[in-house]
Amino acid sequence: MDAFEELLRSSAVAHGHLCPGQAVGVRMAMLGCRLIGLDEPTRHDQIKKLIVYVEMDRCAADALAHVTGVKLGRRSLKFMDYGIMAATFVNMDTGKAFRVVSTEEARDLADAYAPEIAEKSTQQLEAYMRMPDSVLFRVQQVDVNMVDFDMPGPTQYKAACSRCGQVVRDRREVVKDGHAYCKPCADEVYFKNAREITWPDMNWVPDKNDQQSNSDNKGVKPC
């Protein structure tokens, strides 16, 4: 794994700016990977062993994903909307899992670790770079119940909604009175009043003349 300074720099570039959350996220990822015994988490042989549960959609989440290489599309990044600055790191080979939680005390101690800096955000960033892990984080060893339909790899299970026919993958359907429904039909979604529409240029397709030929499908793998 690269040094902290390099990981923080590249993470800030990927995220779009440098902030205290980037420092916390990079350090959290480094600690989590050390705890589960992965020293190069983005390497091909190690990325397949790693699953990370992130509990907040803030700046630190981008840093965690950048350092570890986990992705939603690979199903190695799991978002748990708890509103807590925490993440759980799971080694799929060993089954070991550790939850790393950012402490609220760290925020209060920023002045003690970077007293020469007056501006609050800059002070927090510098303090989070200086604090020992024991001040910045609490760590819990946990058990994570990894069910088959949450695992990376090809889709193993599909169900069709009894109302609209929409295919639902990975056991995300809602079963009522013995019938399977997609969540929109079961009224368990974040939107309402859905209406089908048409839109300008709805028949647009990518211009193959502007793309490099990929007719041999080199490097294409099934999901």
LODOTI-350140 format. One record per residue: residue number from 1; y, x, z of N, C-alpha, C in turn; residue in one letter. Coordinates in Angstrom, 3 decimals, decimal comma, m for minus. Each point is the difference from the previous one (the first is absolute). Layout:
# LODOTI-350140
  resi       n.y       n.x       n.z      ca.y      ca.x      ca.z       c.y       c.x       c.z  resn
   NUM         Y         X         Z         Y         X         Z         Y         X         Z     A
...
# end
This chain:
# LODOTI-350140
  resi       n.y       n.x       n.z      ca.y      ca.x      ca.z       c.y       c.x       c.z  resn
     1    m1,187     0,847     0,000     1,187    m0,847     0,000     1,244     0,888     0,000     M
     2     1,013    m0,416    m0,752     1,242     0,761    m0,046     0,674     0,027     1,372     D
     3     0,939     0,912     0,165     0,771     0,088     1,228     0,875    m1,238     0,161     A
     4     0,380    m0,277     1,251     0,794    m1,186     0,294     1,280    m0,061    m0,828     F
     5     0,714     1,113    m0,109     1,276     0,010    m0,707    m0,173    m0,398    m1,458     E
     6    m1,060     0,490    m0,643    m0,237    m0,334    m1,400    m0,420    m1,457    m0,148     E
     7    m0,848    m0,483     0,905    m0,405    m1,403    m0,054     1,186    m0,932     0,217     L
     8     0,883     0,368     0,915     1,183    m0,823     0,252     0,911    m0,010    m1,225     L
     9     0,176     1,137    m0,619     0,855     0,076    m1,194    m0,550    m0,875    m1,121     R
    10    m1,278     0,166    m0,311    m0,587    m0,757    m1,112    m0,111    m1,490     0,328     S
    11    m0,214    m0,310     1,272    m0,052    m1,406     0,401     1,354    m0,665    m0,177     S
    12     1,068     0,708     0,379     1,351    m0,544    m0,168     0,322    m0,234    m1,467     A
    13    m0,452     0,912    m0,865     0,215    m0,174    m1,437    m0,729    m1,251    m0,489     V
    14    m1,252    m0,144     0,404    m0,782    m1,164    m0,426     0,573    m1,296     0,540     A
    15     0,492     0,026     1,228     0,532    m1,197     0,652     1,394    m0,361    m0,508     H
    16     0,779     1,012    m0,339     1,341    m0,244    m0,508     1,104     0,534     0,878     G
    17    m0,288     0,315     1,253     0,987     0,609     0,883    m0,696     0,568     1,230     H
    18     0,717     0,889     0,690    m0,510     0,587     1,233     0,555    m0,783     1,183     L
    19    m0,868    m0,368     0,923     0,415    m0,816     1,143    m0,933     0,292     1,177     C
    20     0,349    m0,453     1,205    m0,869     0,230     1,158    m1,406    m0,558    m0,193     P
    21    m0,109    m1,143    m0,671    m1,321    m0,585    m0,229    m0,911     0,880    m0,826     G
    22     0,590     0,785    m0,912    m0,803     0,929    m0,788    m0,604     1,082     0,890     Q
    23     0,803     0,523     0,923    m0,513     1,029     0,909    m1,126    m0,553     0,862     A
    24     0,194    m1,211     0,526    m1,041    m0,620     0,826    m1,260    m0,240    m0,824     V
    25     0,158    m0,540    m1,210    m1,160    m0,310    m0,825    m0,787     1,222    m0,418     G
    26     0,713     1,064    m0,392    m0,684     1,231    m0,400    m0,777     0,582     1,175     V
    27     0,623     0,042     1,166    m0,670     0,565     1,168    m1,161    m0,889     0,451     R
    28     0,182    m1,307    m0,081    m1,075    m0,913     0,358    m1,207     0,205    m0,911     M
    29     0,251     0,165    m1,294    m1,085     0,226    m0,956    m0,708     1,325     0,263     A
    30     0,777     1,032     0,277    m0,604     1,306     0,276    m0,873    m0,058     1,250     M
    31     0,498    m0,649     1,046    m0,773    m0,114     1,234    m1,241    m0,836    m0,208     L
    32     0,142    m1,144    m0,658    m1,154    m0,872    m0,226    m1,104     0,684    m0,773     G
    33     0,379     0,748    m1,033    m1,002     0,709    m0,794    m0,685     1,099     0,807     C
    34     0,781     0,702     0,828    m0,617     1,023     0,857    m1,016    m0,629     0,954     R
    35     0,352    m1,141     0,553    m0,876    m0,648     0,981    m1,328    m0,410    m0,604     L
    36    m0,007    m0,400    m1,267    m1,264    m0,437    m0,614    m0,646     1,104    m0,834     I
    37     0,578     1,206     0,064    m0,665     1,160    m0,606     0,201     0,167    m1,489     G
    38     1,114    m0,490    m0,546     0,294     0,181    m1,424     1,222     0,899    m0,142     L
    39    m0,182     1,162    m0,635     1,098     0,952    m0,119     0,685    m0,050    m1,357     D
    40    m0,645    m0,624    m0,988     0,586    m0,155    m1,338    m0,250    m1,436    m0,459     E
    41     0,675    m0,979     0,583    m0,348    m1,407    m0,241     0,172    m0,463    m1,438     P
    42     0,863     0,664    m0,777     0,190    m0,424    m1,382    m1,024     0,607    m0,955     T
    43    m0,800     0,936     0,488    m1,027     0,602    m0,849    m1,086    m1,023    m0,301     R
    44    m0,594     0,074    m1,172    m0,916    m1,040    m0,471    m1,142    m0,266     0,971     H
    45    m0,570     1,055     0,567    m1,153    m0,195     0,878     0,383    m0,575     1,355     D
    46     1,287     0,132     0,393     0,426    m0,523     1,291     0,663    m1,365    m0,103     Q
    47     0,700    m0,271    m1,108     0,688    m1,282    m0,133    m0,983    m1,153     0,055     I
    48    m1,244     0,236    m0,432    m1,007    m1,060     0,025    m0,521    m0,276     1,406     K
    49     0,323     0,879     0,940    m0,448    m0,190     1,380     1,040    m0,713     0,858     K
    50     1,213    m0,164    m0,517     1,135    m0,392     0,828     0,456    m1,427    m0,263     L
    51     0,184    m0,751     1,073     0,675    m1,290    m0,058     1,075     0,003     1,087     I
    52     1,186    m0,480    m0,351     1,113    m0,046     0,938     0,508    m1,433     0,109     V
    53     0,102    m0,489     1,227     0,591    m1,304     0,289     1,433     0,239     0,476     Y
    54     0,968    m0,518    m0,738     1,407     0,148     0,357     0,514    m1,326     0,546     V
    55     0,741     0,047     1,111     0,373    m1,223     0,709     1,451    m0,419    m0,185     E
    56     0,750     0,694    m0,873     1,394    m0,375    m0,235     0,407     0,432    m1,405     M
    57     0,738    m0,858    m0,700     0,468     0,346    m1,343     1,413     0,559     0,070     D
    58     0,094     1,217     0,537     1,268     0,714     0,107    m0,153     1,394    m0,619     R
    59     1,040     0,820     0,143     0,027     1,314    m0,660    m1,226     0,841     0,322     C
    60    m0,460    m0,066     1,248    m1,140     0,823     0,399    m1,252    m0,322    m0,799     A
    61    m0,132    m1,253    m0,447    m1,182    m0,378    m0,771    m0,076     0,759    m1,312     A
    62     1,143     0,200    m0,660     0,017     0,789    m1,232    m0,390     1,451     0,267     D
    63     0,488     0,541     1,119    m0,343     1,382     0,344    m1,494     0,137     0,265     A
    64    m0,571    m0,952     0,715    m1,438     0,017     0,273    m0,803    m0,008    m1,300     L
    65     0,376    m0,874    m0,907    m0,721    m0,093    m1,266     0,156     1,273    m0,821     A
    66     1,193     0,577     0,025     0,242     1,217    m0,767    m0,842     1,166     0,514     H
    67    m0,020     0,189     1,295    m0,731     1,143     0,568    m1,502    m0,160    m0,154     V
    68    m0,497    m1,202     0,201    m1,456    m0,219    m0,002    m0,565    m0,326    m1,374     T
    69     0,847    m0,499    m0,897    m0,482    m0,386    m1,326    m0,644    m1,375    m0,051     G
    70    m0,003    m0,742     1,113    m0,617    m1,330    m0,029     0,870    m0,964    m0,797     V
    71    m0,648    m1,003    m0,601     0,706    m0,947    m0,851    m0,587    m1,402     0,180     K
    72     0,886    m0,995    m0,142    m0,479    m1,386     0,048    m1,010    m0,264    m1,106     L
    73     0,299     0,513    m1,208    m0,874    m0,259    m1,135    m1,372     0,630     0,129     G
    74    m0,105     1,053     0,779    m1,303     0,620     0,265    m0,702    m0,650     1,190     R
    75     0,712    m0,884     0,691    m0,501    m0,655     1,202    m0,192     0,981     1,152     R
    76     0,637     1,148    m0,099    m0,052     0,961     1,102     1,201    m0,145     0,922     S
    77     1,008    m0,749    m0,428     1,162    m0,321     0,826    m0,049    m1,476     0,346     L
    78    m0,036    m0,311     1,289    m0,048    m1,382     0,475     1,295    m0,298     0,743     K
    79     0,687    m1,057    m0,416     1,244    m0,374     0,664    m0,264    m1,136     0,983     F
    80     0,263     0,274     1,272    m0,119    m0,985     1,065     1,409    m0,306     0,490     M
    81     0,485    m1,192    m0,214     1,401    m0,330     0,243     0,242    m0,306     1,475     D
    82    m0,007     1,047     0,832     0,150    m0,143     1,445     1,417     0,306     0,475     Y
    83     0,811     0,641    m0,843     1,333     0,389     0,432     0,008     1,138     1,007     G
    84    m1,054     0,814     0,002    m0,135     1,120     0,941    m0,049     1,301    m0,801     I
    85     0,751     0,995     0,436    m0,017     1,297    m0,660    m1,264     0,735     0,418     M
    86    m1,093    m0,341    m0,682    m1,300     0,546     0,364    m0,905     0,000    m1,223     A
    87    m1,015     0,840     0,047    m0,991     0,044    m1,069    m1,330     0,461     0,578     A
    88    m1,074    m0,536    m0,562    m1,346     0,396     0,399    m0,660     0,740    m1,150     T
    89    m0,585     1,149     0,313    m0,629     0,871    m0,984    m1,501    m0,041     0,214     F
    90    m0,743    m0,300    m1,067    m1,445    m0,168     0,090    m0,687     1,003    m0,916     V
    91    m0,952     0,746     0,553    m0,862     0,870    m0,794    m1,271    m0,777    m0,308     N
    92    m0,174    m0,372    m1,259    m1,120    m0,844    m0,382    m1,345     0,696     0,152     M
    93    m0,001     1,333    m0,057    m1,247     0,745     0,163    m0,488    m0,010     1,445     D
    94     0,919     0,243     0,916    m0,387     0,137     1,402     0,166    m1,291     0,792     T
    95     0,822    m0,913    m0,518     0,292    m1,234     0,725     1,080     0,159     1,052     G
    96     0,489     1,213     0,200     1,038     0,217     1,005     1,328    m0,602    m0,467     K
    97     0,720    m0,612     0,944     1,273    m0,624    m0,322     0,973     0,200     1,156     A
    98     1,240     0,339    m0,346     1,040     0,203     1,002     1,253    m0,757    m0,420     F
    99     0,581    m0,708     0,953     1,259    m0,720    m0,219     1,135     0,827     0,597     R
   100     0,966     0,341    m0,834     1,142     0,809     0,414     1,228    m0,913     0,053     V
   101     0,654    m0,044     1,162     1,120    m0,909     0,229     1,257     0,817     0,289     V
   102     1,069    m0,283    m0,723     1,288     0,647     0,264     0,594    m0,566     1,284     S
   103     0,414     0,867     0,906     0,498    m0,453     1,296     1,465    m0,414    m0,077     T
   104     0,358    m0,991     0,789     1,411    m0,382     0,112     0,773     1,052     0,795     E
   105    m0,694     0,722     0,874     0,646     1,049     0,787     0,583     1,097    m0,892     E
   106    m0,656     0,247    m1,135     0,479     1,045    m0,902     1,419    m0,291    m0,471     A
   107     0,285    m1,244    m0,292     1,348    m0,369    m0,435     1,023     0,293     1,109     R
   108    m0,379    m0,332     1,226     0,908     0,211     1,130     0,211     1,477     0,313     D
   109    m0,975     0,837    m0,383     0,076     1,422     0,314     0,625     0,837    m1,110     L
   110     0,465    m0,646    m1,057     0,558     0,751    m1,129     1,142     0,907     0,447     A
   111     0,839    m0,492     0,899     1,142     0,790     0,463    m0,449     1,258     0,742     D
   112    m1,128    m0,080     0,690    m0,498     1,161     0,752    m0,557     1,076    m0,927     A
   113    m0,550    m0,413    m1,145    m0,617     0,963    m0,910     0,957     0,510    m1,074     Y
   114     1,078    m0,736    m0,253     0,993     0,462    m0,973     1,404    m0,282     0,525     A
   115     0,364     0,596     1,135     1,280    m0,327     0,641     1,215     0,454    m0,789     P
   116    m0,180     0,954    m0,892     1,147     0,540    m0,738     0,422    m0,895    m1,162     E
   117    m0,789    m1,049    m0,280     0,298    m0,886    m1,133     0,549    m1,320     0,524     I
   118     1,164    m0,400    m0,495     0,653    m1,218     0,500    m0,443    m1,246    m0,757     A
   119    m0,145     0,110    m1,325    m0,327    m1,173    m0,808    m1,419    m0,459     0,314     E
   120    m0,176    m1,285     0,310    m1,240    m0,491     0,583    m1,207     0,173    m0,908     K
   121     0,112    m0,423    m1,265    m1,142     0,077    m0,905    m0,414     1,452    m0,238     S
   122     0,973     0,869    m0,215    m0,293     1,421    m0,205    m0,601     0,614     1,259     T
   123     0,492    m0,422     1,154    m0,540     0,490     1,264    m1,457    m0,412     0,164     Q
   124    m0,313    m1,263    m0,315    m1,377    m0,468     0,098    m0,915     0,763    m0,948     Q
   125     0,463     0,200    m1,228    m0,804     0,750    m0,971    m0,326     1,387     0,526     L
   126     1,009     0,715     0,467    m0,223     1,358     0,499    m0,873    m0,013     1,247     E
   127     0,217    m0,964     0,889    m0,802    m0,074     1,226    m1,465    m0,277    m0,315     A
   128    m0,262    m0,887    m0,950    m1,385    m0,314    m0,358    m0,703     1,182    m0,653     Y
   129     0,785     0,926    m0,539    m0,582     1,214    m0,563    m0,311     1,024     1,091     M
   130     0,647    m0,118     1,168    m0,153     0,981     1,069    m0,956    m0,442     1,105     R
   131    m0,133    m1,282     0,204    m0,812    m0,501     1,117    m1,468     0,372    m0,150     M
   132    m0,680     0,276     1,114    m1,455     0,151    m0,068    m0,647    m1,345    m0,280     P
   133    m1,209     0,046    m0,555    m0,722    m1,239    m0,299    m0,136    m0,881     1,229     D
   134    m0,168     0,606     1,157    m0,241    m0,767     1,229     1,202    m0,835     0,420     S
   135     1,195     0,378    m0,463     1,200    m0,781     0,276     0,214    m1,056    m1,084     V
   136    m0,272     0,375    m1,223     0,264    m0,877    m1,139    m1,035    m1,115    m0,141     L
   137    m1,238     0,252     0,465    m1,075    m0,958    m0,245    m0,866    m0,260     1,229     F
   138    m0,603    m1,184     0,000    m1,169    m0,300     0,825    m1,186    m0,117    m0,940     R
   139    m1,182     0,381     0,470    m1,192    m0,051    m0,843    m1,097    m0,777     0,711     V
   140    m0,637    m0,893    m0,732    m1,137    m0,752     0,510    m1,193     0,221    m0,912     Q
   141    m1,149     0,302     0,590    m1,223    m0,019    m0,800    m0,477    m1,443    m0,049     Q
   142    m0,289    m0,485    m1,207    m0,316    m1,409    m0,181    m1,269    m0,159    m0,827     V
   143    m0,552    m1,194     0,032    m1,100    m0,387    m0,876     0,550    m0,960    m1,043     D
   144    m0,282     0,247    m1,270     0,467    m0,851    m1,087    m1,219    m0,603    m0,688     V
   145    m0,045    m1,313    m0,041    m1,111    m0,701    m0,632     0,270    m0,105    m1,499     N
   146    m0,581     0,905    m0,769     0,196     0,011    m1,443    m1,058    m0,877    m0,663     M
   147     0,389    m1,171    m0,440    m0,928    m0,905    m0,672    m0,088     0,364    m1,477     V
   148    m1,099    m0,380    m0,630    m0,268     0,427    m1,375     1,119    m0,392    m0,966     D
   149     0,553    m1,209     0,154     0,982    m0,443    m0,982     1,387     0,588     0,226     F
   150     0,147     0,869     0,998     1,247     0,755     0,181    m0,120     1,435    m0,504     D
   151    m1,173     0,370    m0,472    m0,248     1,380    m0,386     0,547     0,298    m1,389     M
   152     0,366     1,278    m0,266     0,368     0,392    m1,364    m1,188    m0,172    m0,945     P
   153     0,301    m0,068    m1,283    m1,060    m0,135    m0,990     0,126    m1,291    m0,784     G
   154    m0,901    m0,212    m0,956     0,064    m1,199    m0,833    m0,135    m1,281     0,814     P
   155     0,585    m1,079    m0,508    m0,102    m1,304     0,656    m1,455    m0,458     0,032     T
   156    m0,490    m0,327     1,173    m1,384    m0,419     0,157    m0,141    m1,514     0,133     Q
   157     1,115    m0,687     0,253    m0,103    m1,430     0,270     1,207    m0,725    m0,578     Y
   158    m0,271    m1,122    m0,675     1,063    m0,849    m0,533    m0,344    m1,454     0,293     K
   159     1,049    m0,796     0,204    m0,177    m1,436     0,167     1,067    m0,702    m0,825     A
   160    m0,313    m1,175    m0,506     0,973    m0,781    m0,762     0,557    m1,111     0,875     A
   161     1,303    m0,184    m0,057     0,645    m1,054     0,774    m0,482    m1,363    m0,469     C
   162    m0,384    m0,844     0,940    m0,507    m1,335    m0,338     1,076    m0,898    m0,579     S
   163     1,281     0,345     0,222     1,081    m0,861    m0,485     0,560     0,463    m1,331     R
   164     0,355     1,296    m0,100     0,675     0,469    m1,214    m0,859     0,915    m0,862     C
   165    m1,138     0,454     0,511    m0,874     0,880    m0,762     0,346     1,467     0,060     G
   166     1,082     0,348     0,698     0,400     1,405     0,125    m1,119     0,823     0,644     Q
   167    m0,299     1,177    m0,585    m1,000     0,884     0,584     0,617     0,737     1,188     V
   168    m0,705    m0,010     1,115     0,434     0,690     1,218    m1,015     1,086     0,315     V
   169     0,475     1,216     0,194    m0,881     1,140     0,212    m0,033     0,424     1,471     R
   170    m1,077     0,692     0,335    m0,108     0,715     1,271     0,088    m0,905     1,226     D
   171    m0,580    m1,201    m0,107    m0,110    m0,924     1,141     1,358    m0,434     0,551     R
   172     0,984    m0,089    m0,884     1,319    m0,451     0,447     0,191    m1,502    m0,190     R
   173    m1,045    m0,714    m0,392     0,118    m1,443    m0,153     0,047    m0,701     1,356     E
   174     0,467    m1,230    m0,007     0,015    m0,835     1,199    m1,049    m1,093    m0,185     V
   175    m0,889    m0,150     0,956    m1,071    m0,996    m0,100     0,343    m1,195     0,876     V
   176     0,071    m1,174    m0,623     0,262    m1,242     0,709    m1,014    m1,047    m0,438     K
   177    m0,676    m0,590     0,977    m0,998    m1,039    m0,278    m1,033     0,467    m1,016     D
   178    m0,359     1,281     0,091    m1,029     0,537    m0,878     0,474     0,393    m1,383     G
   179     1,292    m0,109    m0,282     0,537     0,360    m1,305     0,940     1,198     0,129     H
   180    m0,024     0,857    m1,025     0,852     1,189    m0,008     1,312    m0,298    m0,713     A
   181     1,107     0,487     0,571     1,317    m0,183    m0,592     0,740     1,341     0,004     Y
   182     0,832     0,200    m1,019     0,922     1,123     0,076     1,070    m0,334     1,034     C
   183     0,665     1,009     0,523     0,976    m0,252     1,063     1,186    m0,859    m0,447     K
   184     0,489     0,145    m1,246     1,059    m0,928    m0,411    m0,427    m1,465     0,068     P
   185    m1,220    m0,297    m0,406    m0,471    m1,383     0,057    m0,286    m0,439     1,432     C
   186    m0,250     0,960     0,879    m0,245    m0,321     1,403     1,293     0,017     0,821     A
   187     1,127     0,153    m0,689     1,309     0,005     0,662     0,116     1,098     1,056     D
   188    m0,482     1,210    m0,343     0,066     1,125     0,926     0,714     1,187    m0,647     E
   189     1,149    m0,254    m0,641     0,685     1,061    m0,728     1,473     0,077     0,388     V
   190     0,657     1,028    m0,505     1,387     0,297     0,354     1,002    m0,755    m0,868     Y
   191    m0,467    m0,691    m1,061     0,914    m0,694    m0,898    m0,280    m1,498     0,026     F
   192     0,884    m0,756    m0,635    m0,191    m1,445    m0,096     0,590    m0,502    m1,308     K
   193    m0,333    m1,224    m0,347     0,574    m0,661    m1,166    m0,226     0,810    m1,265     N
   194    m1,236     0,430    m0,248    m0,318     0,796    m1,191    m0,024    m0,885    m1,237     A
   195     0,703     0,448    m1,065     0,033    m0,718    m1,271    m0,288     0,964    m1,133     R
   196    m0,902    m0,368    m0,895    m0,263     0,839    m1,169     1,211    m0,037    m0,926     E
   197     0,376     1,150    m0,548     1,164     0,072    m0,888    m0,349     0,774    m1,268     I
   198     0,866    m0,112    m0,988     0,001     0,931    m1,127     1,187     0,930     0,207     T
   199     0,027     1,126    m0,726     1,086     0,966     0,191     0,321     0,666    m1,339     W
   200     1,200     0,550    m0,136     0,366     0,667    m1,257    m0,964     1,138    m0,312     P
   201    m0,294     0,154    m1,267    m0,878     1,095    m0,459    m1,371    m0,069     0,655     D
   202    m0,510    m1,186     0,207    m1,278    m0,111     0,709    m1,178     0,479    m0,832     M
   203     0,199     0,230    m1,276    m1,074     0,511    m0,848     0,095     1,504    m0,220     N
   204     0,830     0,672     0,798     0,160     1,445    m0,139    m1,285     0,727     0,365     W
   205    m0,317     1,054    m0,770    m1,103     0,915     0,320     0,521     1,422    m0,173     V
   206    m0,601     0,979     0,688     0,439     1,386    m0,183    m0,144     0,437    m1,452     P
   207     0,966     0,780    m0,478    m0,029     0,513    m1,364    m0,888     1,225    m0,049     D
   208    m1,162    m0,136    m0,613    m0,954     1,110    m0,031     0,531     1,191    m0,783     K
   209     0,955    m0,235    m0,894     0,561     1,115    m0,761     0,831     0,930     0,868     N
   210     0,436    m0,502     1,161     0,805     0,809     0,919    m0,845     0,694     1,050     D
   211    m1,320    m0,162    m0,102    m0,874     0,570     1,010    m0,977     0,968    m0,637     Q
   212    m0,443     0,951     0,784    m1,016     0,935    m0,467    m1,311    m0,750    m0,155     Q
   213    m0,720     0,272    m1,076    m1,242    m0,720    m0,251    m0,986     0,224     1,144     S
   214    m0,574    m1,098     0,452    m1,008     0,094     1,066    m1,269    m0,753    m0,395     N
   215    m0,270    m0,018    m1,316    m1,116    m0,798    m0,495    m1,340     0,481     0,525     S
   216    m0,084     1,273     0,375    m1,276     0,488     0,520    m0,148    m0,244     1,479     D
   217     1,072    m0,545     0,651    m0,053    m0,363     1,423    m0,397     1,155     0,883     N
   218     0,446     1,184    m0,329    m0,330     1,149     0,826     0,584    m0,177     1,398     K
   219    m0,813     0,276     0,990     0,469    m0,069     1,381     0,055    m1,398     0,580     G
   220    m0,345    m1,029    m0,784     0,043    m1,374     0,519    m1,280    m0,302     0,748     V
   221     0,151    m0,492     1,216    m1,139    m0,321     0,838     0,093    m1,460     0,425     K
   222    m1,146    m0,681     0,159     0,056    m1,395     0,457     0,484    m0,084     1,426     P
   223     0,748    m1,064     0,325     0,454    m0,205     1,352    m1,105    m0,610     0,853     C
# end
